[in-house]
Amino acid sequence: MTRQSAVTPIAGKGPAKAKRLRGEDVGVPVRRMDLAYDDQLPLAWFDGNELISMFLAGFSASLPEGESHFIHSVRLFQDRITDPVLRAQIRAFIGQEGHHSKEHDTFNDAMRKRGVDIDTVEKRMAASVKRWKKRSAKYQLAHTVCAEHFTALLADVLLSKHPQMLDKMSPQARTIWAWHAIEEAEHKAVAFDVYEQTVGDRKYLQRVMVWVTAEFMAKNTRSAWTLFRGTGQLRNLKKWRELFALLRTLGGDTWKDYKDFYRDDFHPWQHDNRDAVEAAKKQYLEGK
């Protein structure tokens, strides 16, 4: 179920040539944000809660290396794709993910300057990516498809299920998380469609998802704990309760959508949140 866009001929001498599709033509526009952070970005940038803020900061610290690997794994199969729409979506996917890495590097530097141990999380993620690259191309693409399902679930939480979460972020943090969620929603089917057209082994993909789920949970828990230790809030029961209440809500609200991945007829756009994405674009990205 790749979203389609008409291929418009270019006028000229001789036979009409197919227009080279751009990201905006196929629903995956590449945006340059060039965000910056100053002293107005607090350490507890989510609802005044250092623990929730560090839980998300740990996820952010993994993104530059992780999303670079997403790009790498899709490029391994890029030349096998002949569909012009999907080829354009791949180019745009690479552009969006490249900017995600850049912008989260900047956000991570802002956290680092506030004494957050971003370096430890980044080094662990770099080591993981190094191990993934030793695996087969099929595994690497399947791993990316599974990881993209998690980023799509997070995007749907922020844009559809609990948009009030963005309101709880400080203004500078809100922009990067809203923008990232929008773009993860826009390209959530690209790696999946590449896998379908080049590999197509659903049972293998489902088996990889079991491993990726365990890995995702373990890595994010370890990253969070690493950053929690620097907050001085480990004995603050109120903030722990707020964190666990949020995690319970998110787990409950994403469980069904997560399980859909194991259906043989699943496609990411069966979770159609385009109306919420469009509303978020108007609210957070007007003029971008």
Residue, then its C-alpha position, 0 to 999 in steps of 0.5 A: m500500500t505505497r502512497q502513489s503520486a502521479v508522474t507528470p511528463i516534462a514538456g520538451k522536444g521528442p518523447a515526453k520524459a518522466k518527471r523526477l519525483r521529489g519528496e513533497d510529490v510522494g508525501v515525504p517532504v525533506r525539511r531543514m530545521d536548523l534548530a538551536y538551544d539556549d539556556q531557556l531549555p531546562l534539564a527537566w524539559f518535560d513537565g518539570n520531571e527530570l526522570i521523564s525528560m531523561f527517559l526521552a533524552g536517552f532515546s534521543a541519544s540513540l537516534p543519530e547512530g540508529e537512524s544512520h543505520f536505517i539509511h544504510s540498511v535501505r540503501l543496501f536494497q535501493d538499486r533493486i527498486t524500480d517503482p518510481v514512487l517508492r524510489a522517490q520515497i527512498r530518497a526522501f526517507i534518506g533525506q529526512e533521516g539524515h536531518h533527524s540525525k543532525e537535529h538530534d545531535t544538536f539536541n544531544d549537545a544541549m543536554r550534554k552541556r547540562g551535564v547529561d551523560i549522553d556520551t555513554v549512550e552514544k557509544r553503546m549505540a555505536a557498538s550496536v550498529k557495528r554489530w548489526k552491520k556484520r549481519s546479512a543485508k536481509y537482517q539489517l533491512a528487517h531490523t530497520v522495518c521493525a525499529e521504524h514500527f516503534t518510531a511510528l508508534l511513538a509518533d502516533v502517541l505524540l500526534s494522535k493518542h496523546p498530543q497533550m504530551l507535546d504541550k508538557m514539553s518546554p517550547q524548544a524541546r517541543t519543536i524537535w519532538a513534534w517535527h520528528a514525530i511528523e516525519e516518522a509518520e510521513h515515512k513510516a511505510v518506506a522501509f516496509d515497502v522496500y522489504e516487501q518488494t525485495v525480500g517479502d518474507r513476513k515470517y522472518l520479519q516477524r521473528v526479527m521483531v521479537w528480537v528487536t522488541a526485546e533489544f529496544m526495551a532493554k536498550n532504552t531501559r539501560s539508557a534511561w537508568t544511565l541518565f537517571r543517575g545524574t538527575g539527583q532525583l532517584r529518591n523522589l517517589k513523586k517523579w517515579r510515580e509520574l514516570f511509571a504512570l506515563l509508561r503504563t498509559l503509553g504501553g496500554d495505548t500502543w499494545k494493539d497497534y504493536k501486535d498488528f505488526y505480526r499479522d500477515d496482511f499488516h501494512p503501516w498505513q492501516h494505522d492511518n493518522r494522516d489527519a493528525v499529521e496534517a493538523a500537527k504540521k499546521q500547528y508546529l511546522e507552518g512556514k517550515 
